[in-house]
Amino acid sequence: AFSLNGEVVKTQGIVDLVDWGEQFGDKSTSYSWSTSGIATPFYDPLTGIALPIVAIGAFAMNGAVEILIEYDGNIAVVRGDKLETIASDRHNAKKASEATQFLQIGDVVLILNGINPNLKWDGVKVSPLGISSVPGAPIIAEAVARSGEVSFSTRANEDPPYFIPGKFILKTADNITTEYSYRMTWVNDSGQESEGGGISNLITDATVDATAIDKGYFVLVAGLSSPEAPSDDIIGRWLYRAGEGELGWGRITYLPGISGDTYLDINPVDWTTGEVMAPVNWNLPPPMAKFAAFFRGRAFYAGNPENPTYLYYSHRLSDIRYGGSGIEAVAQPGNTVQIASPDGGDFITGIVVAGDYALVFTQETTHMLSADKNGDPIVTPMSQTVGCVANRAAVSFENKVFFMSKSGLYAFDGNKPVPISSAFSSMIENMPQAHLKEAVAWTDASERRAYFSVATGPGDSNNEVWSVHVDTGAVSRLPFNVLDATPYKGETLV
């Protein structure tokens, strides 16, 4: 979109991605727009005001790349010359500092704004990020004694008409105190589990008919179905059993869907699949977050309105002891690091990943995020005087991070923040300080440039683009309005 000379390129430069056709501007301003093609969706005919696209992102899946945008409180996918709305009635962001962040992790893209509940999109459906509810408590319907080893019949006219072959639970004369209870977890299509659900009633083998001694019995577990799943991405349930010798909650079977209501437990007293239920709070969903980053197998979240100095992080993907993907789950309060300035009055403003390290910013400080040999996060202060004004105001390029601070533009080379241009430092100091958080940064690899869209005037609308050549340090300014940018198939969408 911009040349090495810092100019808007007219040939093969900035062009409309889609010809929306009938376009309108503010009624107080005169515009000359094409009237051909598909009528624009970015216009409110009641007010006569054009609706800004405040956020843009790209989602790669199965070899295709789709574009997501945010406008007028809607999240939509651009498909040809049409928009497919995937989420609506969200906060109606008017400027860059309020806009949504799109972050792809694996085969889903996170949708975060720090105001509305966190969402994820898999290319087909939108669903909550994490599972906030739990299944109800199962009901032990009965424990029935039977003789010897059997194979349960598949014929409905036989008693009992069950389909599971196997052995009865062994019962002996000197073991009459084995107790059973059951509980479930939800499982979504990312493999993430919920917290453990309600606990069933208790049954003791002492209550089983005495004729079962030296023989066996089975336990019929009921009440496993649910009228509806907590979200569209729920695909099944794990059933756990607590048994002899305080073995804990051992996973015994997977129940697909949400409608299967009964399970016939014929498993030996000490048998499990080898998996145990996660500790309490292990599978909590992430806190509401304004932005996130994926670094060294963990998802990091920040911008929580109630705890703005907390950096939350997920379990490692390679070390998930209790099943699940690990991307969504954030244990609280264990998986947190508090980031603050020396005076204690600051808060996290951004996270950006650059190669083998990441930076966590407040308005006044810069911290390096790395990991120890066990993969646990390490946060090291790098500057106590230079921070970043906003999450969108930082971008990485070839293991460097370019960002806007309240005192100027900086490049972090792995050791410390280095000022880029004294001229930009003077301009930033003279800009309205309340507008600094509207800054948006992006890079163009082919032109080897980092760009910053800023609001330099009395209004809070971005009105200039500053261009920095990453090799020479050459800088230039352009009168242009950009609210967000993203790489797309070798080009940049703005």
C-alpha positions as CSV (number, residue, x, y, z in Angstrom):
1,A,0.0,0.0,0.0
2,F,2.9,2.4,0.6
3,S,6.2,2.7,-1.3
4,L,9.7,2.8,0.0
5,N,9.5,6.6,-0.4
6,G,6.5,6.7,1.9
7,E,4.0,7.4,-0.8
8,V,0.6,6.0,-1.5
9,V,1.1,3.7,-4.6
10,K,-1.5,4.4,-7.2
11,T,-0.7,1.4,-9.5
12,Q,-1.2,-1.9,-7.7
13,G,-1.4,0.1,-4.5
14,I,-4.4,0.8,-2.3
15,V,-7.5,-0.6,-4.0
16,D,-10.9,-1.7,-2.8
17,L,-10.9,-5.3,-1.9
18,V,-14.7,-5.5,-2.7
19,D,-16.7,-3.0,-4.8
20,W,-19.6,-2.5,-2.4
21,G,-21.3,-0.2,-4.9
22,E,-23.6,2.4,-3.3
23,Q,-21.5,4.1,-0.8
24,F,-22.3,7.0,1.5
25,G,-20.5,9.4,3.8
26,D,-21.6,11.7,6.6
27,K,-24.5,13.9,5.3
28,S,-22.5,17.0,6.3
29,T,-19.7,16.0,3.8
30,S,-19.9,15.8,0.0
31,Y,-18.7,12.5,-1.4
32,S,-18.6,11.1,-4.9
33,W,-19.0,7.3,-4.9
34,S,-19.7,4.6,-7.4
35,T,-23.3,3.5,-7.5
36,S,-22.6,0.2,-9.2
37,G,-22.3,-3.2,-7.5
38,I,-23.6,-4.5,-4.2
39,A,-25.0,-1.9,-1.8
40,T,-22.6,-1.2,1.0
41,P,-23.4,-2.7,4.5
42,F,-21.3,0.0,6.1
43,Y,-23.9,2.7,6.2
44,D,-26.7,3.7,8.6
45,P,-29.5,5.2,6.5
46,L,-31.2,6.6,9.5
47,T,-28.3,8.8,10.5
48,G,-26.6,9.0,7.2
49,I,-23.3,8.1,8.7
50,A,-20.8,5.7,7.3
51,L,-20.0,2.8,9.7
52,P,-16.2,2.3,10.2
53,I,-14.6,-1.0,10.1
54,V,-12.7,-0.9,13.4
55,A,-10.9,-4.3,13.3
56,I,-9.7,-6.8,10.7
57,G,-8.2,-10.2,11.0
58,A,-7.3,-13.2,8.8
59,F,-8.2,-16.8,9.6
60,A,-6.3,-19.7,7.8
61,M,-8.0,-23.1,7.7
62,N,-7.6,-26.0,5.3
63,G,-5.6,-24.0,2.8
64,A,-8.0,-21.1,2.6
65,V,-7.7,-17.7,4.3
66,E,-10.9,-15.8,5.4
67,I,-11.2,-12.2,6.4
68,L,-13.0,-11.2,9.6
69,I,-14.1,-7.7,10.4
70,E,-15.8,-5.7,13.1
71,Y,-18.2,-2.9,12.5
72,D,-21.3,-1.5,14.2
73,G,-21.1,-4.0,17.0
74,N,-21.0,-6.9,14.6
75,I,-18.3,-9.5,13.8
76,A,-18.6,-10.7,10.2
77,V,-16.7,-12.8,7.6
78,V,-16.1,-11.4,4.2
79,R,-17.2,-13.9,1.6
80,G,-17.1,-12.6,-1.9
81,D,-19.2,-9.4,-2.0
82,K,-21.3,-10.4,1.0
83,L,-20.8,-10.3,4.7
84,E,-21.8,-13.3,6.9
85,T,-22.4,-12.0,10.4
86,I,-21.2,-14.5,13.0
87,A,-21.7,-12.4,16.2
88,S,-23.8,-9.4,16.8
89,D,-25.0,-7.0,19.6
90,R,-21.5,-6.6,20.9
91,H,-19.9,-3.4,22.1
92,N,-20.2,-0.9,19.2
93,A,-16.5,0.2,19.0
94,K,-16.0,3.6,17.3
95,K,-12.2,3.8,17.5
96,A,-9.1,1.5,17.5
97,S,-8.7,1.4,21.2
98,E,-12.1,-0.2,21.7
99,A,-11.9,-2.7,18.8
100,T,-11.8,-6.5,18.9
101,Q,-8.6,-8.5,18.7
102,F,-8.7,-11.6,16.4
103,L,-6.0,-14.2,17.4
104,Q,-5.7,-17.5,15.7
105,I,-4.6,-20.4,17.9
106,G,-4.6,-23.8,16.1
107,D,-7.9,-24.3,14.3
108,V,-9.9,-21.6,16.1
109,V,-9.7,-17.8,16.2
110,L,-10.2,-16.0,19.5
111,I,-12.5,-12.9,19.5
112,L,-11.7,-10.6,22.4
113,N,-12.6,-7.1,23.4
114,G,-12.5,-7.0,27.2
115,I,-16.2,-5.9,27.4
116,N,-18.2,-8.8,25.9
117,P,-17.7,-12.5,26.8
118,N,-14.7,-14.1,25.0
119,L,-15.7,-16.0,21.9
120,K,-14.0,-18.4,19.4
121,W,-14.8,-19.2,15.8
122,D,-13.8,-22.4,14.0
123,G,-14.9,-21.4,10.5
124,V,-18.4,-22.7,11.0
125,K,-19.7,-21.6,14.3
126,V,-19.1,-19.2,17.1
127,S,-19.0,-20.5,20.7
128,P,-17.8,-19.3,24.1
129,L,-14.1,-19.6,24.8
130,G,-13.9,-22.2,27.5
131,I,-16.7,-24.0,29.3
132,S,-18.2,-22.0,32.2
133,S,-20.9,-24.4,33.3
134,V,-20.9,-28.1,34.5
135,P,-23.2,-31.1,33.9
136,G,-25.7,-32.1,36.5
137,A,-25.3,-34.9,39.0
138,P,-25.8,-38.5,37.7
139,I,-28.2,-40.8,39.6
140,I,-27.3,-44.3,40.6
141,A,-30.5,-46.1,39.7
142,E,-29.6,-49.6,41.1
143,A,-26.9,-52.2,41.8
144,V,-28.1,-55.6,40.7
145,A,-26.5,-58.9,41.6
146,R,-25.8,-61.5,39.0
147,S,-24.1,-64.9,38.9
148,G,-20.9,-65.7,37.1
149,E,-19.4,-64.3,34.0
150,V,-21.9,-63.3,31.3
151,S,-22.2,-61.5,28.0
152,F,-25.2,-59.1,28.0
153,S,-27.7,-59.9,25.3
154,T,-28.5,-57.5,22.4
155,R,-32.0,-58.8,22.2
156,A,-34.6,-56.5,23.7
157,N,-36.8,-59.4,25.0
158,E,-34.1,-60.6,27.3
159,D,-33.5,-59.3,30.8
160,P,-31.5,-57.1,31.0
161,P,-31.5,-55.8,27.4
162,Y,-28.1,-54.2,27.5
163,F,-25.5,-54.2,24.7
164,I,-22.2,-54.2,26.6
165,P,-20.3,-57.5,26.9
166,G,-18.0,-58.1,29.9
167,K,-17.8,-59.2,33.5
168,F,-19.7,-58.1,36.6
169,I,-18.0,-56.1,39.3
170,L,-16.5,-58.7,41.5
171,K,-17.9,-59.0,45.0
172,T,-16.4,-61.1,47.8
173,A,-17.3,-62.0,51.3
174,D,-14.5,-59.9,52.9
175,N,-15.1,-56.8,50.8
176,I,-18.5,-55.3,51.6
177,T,-17.6,-51.6,51.9
178,T,-16.7,-50.6,48.4
179,E,-18.5,-47.3,47.7
180,Y,-19.3,-45.7,44.3
181,S,-20.3,-42.3,43.2
182,Y,-20.2,-40.7,39.7
183,R,-19.8,-37.3,38.1
184,M,-19.3,-35.9,34.6
185,T,-17.6,-33.1,32.7
186,W,-18.5,-31.5,29.4
187,V,-16.2,-31.9,26.4
188,N,-16.1,-29.5,23.5
189,D,-14.9,-30.0,20.0
190,S,-11.4,-28.6,20.8
191,G,-11.0,-31.4,23.4
192,Q,-11.4,-29.0,26.3
193,E,-13.1,-30.3,29.4
194,S,-15.2,-28.3,31.9
195,E,-14.9,-28.4,35.6
196,G,-16.3,-31.5,37.3
197,G,-20.1,-31.6,37.6
198,G,-22.4,-32.6,40.4
199,I,-21.8,-35.8,42.4
200,S,-24.2,-38.6,42.3
201,N,-25.8,-40.4,45.2
202,L,-23.6,-43.0,46.9
203,I,-24.0,-46.7,46.7
204,T,-22.1,-49.3,48.8
205,D,-21.7,-52.9,47.8
206,A,-22.9,-53.9,51.3
207,T,-26.4,-52.9,50.1
208,V,-26.2,-55.4,47.2
209,D,-28.3,-58.6,47.6
210,A,-26.3,-61.1,49.8
211,T,-26.7,-63.7,47.1
212,A,-24.1,-61.8,45.1
213,I,-21.3,-62.7,47.6
214,D,-18.5,-64.5,45.7
215,K,-20.3,-63.5,42.5
216,G,-20.8,-60.0,41.2
217,Y,-23.0,-57.1,40.3
218,F,-23.4,-54.1,38.0
219,V,-24.3,-50.5,38.6
220,L,-26.8,-48.7,36.4
221,V,-26.0,-45.0,36.3
222,A,-28.8,-42.8,35.0
223,G,-29.6,-39.1,34.8
224,L,-26.7,-38.5,32.3
225,S,-28.6,-36.7,29.6
226,S,-29.2,-32.9,29.5
227,P,-32.0,-31.0,27.8
228,E,-29.4,-28.8,26.1
229,A,-25.7,-28.2,26.0
230,P,-24.2,-25.0,27.5
231,S,-22.9,-24.1,24.0
232,D,-22.9,-25.3,20.4
233,D,-19.4,-26.7,20.6
234,I,-20.2,-29.3,23.2
235,I,-19.8,-32.8,21.6
236,G,-19.9,-35.1,24.6
237,R,-19.2,-35.9,28.3
238,W,-16.6,-37.8,30.2
239,L,-18.0,-40.0,33.0
240,Y,-15.8,-40.4,36.2
241,R,-16.2,-42.8,39.1
242,A,-14.9,-42.6,42.7
243,G,-14.4,-46.0,44.1
244,E,-12.4,-48.2,46.5
245,G,-9.6,-46.9,48.6
246,E,-10.1,-43.2,47.8
247,L,-8.8,-43.7,44.3
248,G,-10.0,-40.3,43.4
249,W,-12.2,-39.5,40.3
250,G,-11.1,-42.0,37.6
251,R,-12.3,-41.6,34.1
252,I,-14.2,-44.7,33.0
253,T,-16.0,-43.9,29.7
254,Y,-16.8,-41.2,27.1
255,L,-20.4,-40.5,26.4
256,P,-21.0,-38.9,23.0
257,G,-23.5,-36.1,22.6
258,I,-25.8,-35.0,25.4
259,S,-28.8,-37.3,25.1
260,G,-27.5,-40.7,26.3
261,D,-29.1,-41.0,29.7
262,T,-27.8,-44.3,31.2
263,Y,-24.5,-46.2,31.5
264,L,-24.1,-49.8,32.8
265,D,-21.0,-49.9,34.9
266,I,-19.4,-53.3,34.9
267,N,-15.8,-52.2,35.3
268,P,-13.6,-53.7,38.1
269,V,-13.4,-51.9,41.4
270,D,-9.9,-50.4,40.7
271,W,-10.2,-49.9,36.9
272,T,-10.0,-46.5,35.1
273,T,-8.8,-45.4,31.7
274,G,-5.7,-44.1,33.4
275,E,-6.9,-40.5,33.4
276,V,-8.1,-38.7,36.6
277,M,-10.3,-35.7,37.0
278,A,-8.4,-32.4,37.0
279,P,-8.1,-30.5,40.3
280,V,-10.7,-27.9,41.1
281,N,-10.2,-24.7,39.0
282,W,-7.9,-26.5,36.5
283,N,-10.4,-26.2,33.7
284,L,-11.9,-22.8,34.3
285,P,-12.5,-20.7,31.2
286,P,-10.1,-17.8,30.6
287,P,-11.1,-14.5,32.3
288,M,-12.6,-11.8,30.1
289,A,-9.6,-10.4,28.2
290,K,-9.0,-7.5,25.8
291,F,-6.1,-9.1,24.1
292,A,-4.0,-12.3,24.1
293,A,-0.9,-13.9,22.6
294,F,0.2,-17.4,21.9
295,F,3.8,-18.1,23.0
296,R,5.7,-21.4,23.6
297,G,2.6,-23.6,23.8
298,R,0.6,-21.3,26.1
299,A,-2.1,-18.8,25.6
300,F,-1.5,-15.5,27.5
301,Y,-4.5,-13.2,28.3
302,A,-4.5,-9.7,29.6
303,G,-6.8,-6.6,29.7
304,N,-9.2,-8.1,32.3
305,P,-11.2,-5.1,33.5
306,E,-11.2,-6.3,37.1
307,N,-7.5,-7.2,37.2
308,P,-5.8,-5.0,34.7
309,T,-2.3,-5.8,36.1
310,Y,-2.7,-9.6,35.8
311,L,-1.2,-11.7,33.0
312,Y,-3.1,-15.0,32.8
313,Y,-1.7,-18.0,31.1
314,S,-3.0,-21.4,30.1
315,H,-1.6,-24.9,30.7
316,R,1.1,-26.0,28.3
317,L,-0.2,-27.9,25.2
318,S,2.6,-30.5,25.6
319,D,2.0,-31.2,29.3
320,I,-1.8,-31.5,29.8
321,R,-2.1,-34.0,32.6
322,Y,-5.9,-34.2,32.6
323,G,-6.8,-34.2,29.0
324,G,-8.1,-31.3,26.9
325,S,-6.4,-29.0,24.5
326,G,-5.0,-26.6,27.1
327,I,-5.6,-23.6,24.8
328,E,-8.7,-22.4,26.6
329,A,-8.1,-23.4,30.2
330,V,-6.7,-20.9,32.7
331,A,-6.3,-22.0,36.3
332,Q,-7.0,-19.2,38.8
333,P,-5.3,-17.9,40.8
334,G,-2.2,-20.2,40.2
335,N,-1.6,-19.3,36.5
336,T,-1.1,-15.6,36.9
337,V,1.8,-13.1,36.9
338,Q,1.2,-9.6,38.2
339,I,2.8,-6.9,36.0
340,A,3.0,-3.4,37.4
341,S,5.0,-0.3,37.3
342,P,7.2,0.8,40.2
343,D,4.6,3.2,41.5
344,G,1.9,0.5,41.4
345,G,-0.5,2.6,39.4
346,D,0.0,1.2,35.9
347,F,-1.7,-1.7,34.0
348,I,-0.9,-4.1,31.2
349,T,-1.4,-2.4,27.8
350,G,-0.1,-5.0,25.4
351,I,1.6,-8.3,24.5
352,V,3.6,-9.0,21.4
353,V,5.5,-12.1,20.3
354,A,8.9,-11.8,18.5
355,G,10.7,-15.1,17.8
356,D,11.9,-16.8,20.9
357,Y,10.7,-14.1,23.3
358,A,7.7,-11.9,23.9
359,L,7.2,-8.5,25.4
360,V,4.6,-7.5,28.0
361,F,4.0,-3.8,28.2
362,T,2.4,-1.3,30.6
363,Q,2.2,2.3,29.8
364,E,5.4,3.0,31.7
365,T,7.4,-0.3,31.6
366,T,8.6,-3.1,29.3
367,H,9.0,-6.7,30.4
368,M,10.5,-9.7,28.6
369,L,8.4,-12.9,28.7
370,S,10.4,-16.2,28.4
371,A,10.2,-19.6,30.0
372,D,12.3,-21.8,32.2
373,K,13.4,-25.4,31.4
374,N,10.1,-26.7,32.7
375,G,8.2,-24.3,30.4
376,D,6.9,-22.1,33.2
377,P,6.8,-18.4,32.3
378,I,9.5,-16.0,33.4
379,V,8.9,-12.2,33.3
380,T,12.0,-10.0,33.4
381,P,11.8,-6.2,33.6
382,M,13.6,-4.6,30.6
383,S,12.7,-0.9,31.1
384,Q,11.1,0.9,34.0
385,T,10.7,4.1,32.0
386,V,9.5,3.1,28.5
387,G,6.3,1.3,27.9
388,C,3.7,1.0,25.1
389,V,0.6,3.0,24.7
390,A,-1.7,0.2,23.5
391,N,-1.8,-3.4,22.4
392,R,-2.3,-2.4,18.7
393,A,0.6,0.0,18.9
394,A,3.3,-2.7,18.9
395,V,4.3,-5.1,16.1
396,S,7.2,-7.6,15.5
397,F,9.4,-7.8,12.5
398,E,12.4,-10.2,12.2
399,N,12.8,-10.7,16.0
400,K,12.5,-7.0,16.7
401,V,9.5,-5.2,18.2
402,F,8.5,-1.7,17.0
403,F,6.2,0.1,19.3
404,M,4.9,3.6,20.3
405,S,5.6,4.9,23.8
406,K,4.4,8.0,25.4
407,S,7.9,9.4,24.7
408,G,8.4,8.3,21.1
409,L,8.8,5.4,18.7
410,Y,11.0,2.6,19.8
411,A,12.6,-0.6,18.5
412,F,13.4,-3.5,21.0
413,D,16.3,-5.6,19.7
414,G,16.2,-8.2,22.4
415,N,18.2,-6.2,25.0
416,K,16.6,-2.8,25.4
417,P,14.2,-0.3,23.8
418,V,16.0,2.0,21.4
419,P,14.5,5.3,20.1
420,I,13.8,5.4,16.4
421,S,13.5,9.1,15.6
422,S,13.9,12.2,17.7
423,A,11.5,13.9,15.3
424,F,8.7,11.5,16.1
425,S,9.5,11.8,19.8
426,S,8.8,15.5,19.6
427,M,5.6,15.0,17.6
428,I,4.3,12.4,20.1
429,E,5.0,14.7,23.0
430,N,2.9,17.4,21.4
431,M,0.0,15.1,20.5
432,P,-3.1,14.9,22.7
433,Q,-2.1,12.3,25.3
434,A,-5.6,10.8,25.4
435,H,-5.3,9.9,21.7
436,L,-2.0,7.9,22.0
437,K,-3.9,4.7,22.7
438,E,-5.5,4.9,19.3
439,A,-2.2,4.1,17.6
440,V,-2.2,1.0,15.3
441,A,1.1,-0.6,14.1
442,W,1.7,-3.1,11.3
443,T,4.5,-4.1,8.9
444,D,5.0,-4.7,5.2
445,A,7.7,-7.4,4.7
446,S,8.2,-6.7,1.0
447,E,8.8,-3.0,1.7
448,R,10.6,-3.7,5.0
449,R,8.7,-1.0,6.8
450,A,6.8,-0.7,10.0
451,Y,3.8,1.6,10.0
452,F,2.0,3.5,12.7
453,S,-1.5,5.0,12.3
454,V,-2.0,7.8,14.7
455,A,-4.4,10.6,15.7
456,T,-2.4,13.8,15.6
457,G,-5.3,16.4,15.5
458,P,-7.8,17.6,18.0
459,G,-10.3,14.9,17.1
460,D,-9.7,11.3,18.2
461,S,-9.8,9.9,14.7
462,N,-6.6,8.5,13.2
463,N,-5.5,10.9,10.5
464,E,-1.8,10.1,9.7
465,V,0.4,7.1,8.9
466,W,4.0,7.2,10.0
467,S,6.4,5.0,8.0
468,V,9.7,3.6,9.4
469,H,12.2,1.7,7.2
470,V,13.5,-1.1,9.5
471,D,17.0,-1.2,8.0
472,T,17.8,2.5,7.4
473,G,15.6,4.2,9.9
474,A,14.2,6.5,7.3
475,V,10.9,7.9,8.3
476,S,8.0,9.6,6.5
477,R,4.4,10.8,7.2
478,L,1.2,10.4,5.1
479,P,-2.2,11.9,5.6
480,F,-4.2,8.7,5.8
481,N,-6.8,7.1,8.1
482,V,-6.2,3.5,9.2
483,L,-8.1,1.8,12.1
484,D,-6.5,-1.7,11.7
485,A,-4.4,-3.7,9.3
486,T,-3.5,-7.4,8.8
487,P,-1.3,-9.4,6.4
488,Y,-3.2,-11.3,3.7
489,K,-1.8,-13.4,0.9
490,G,1.4,-11.4,0.7
491,E,-0.3,-8.1,0.9
492,T,-1.7,-5.9,3.6
493,L,-5.4,-5.2,4.2
494,V,-6.1,-1.9,5.9
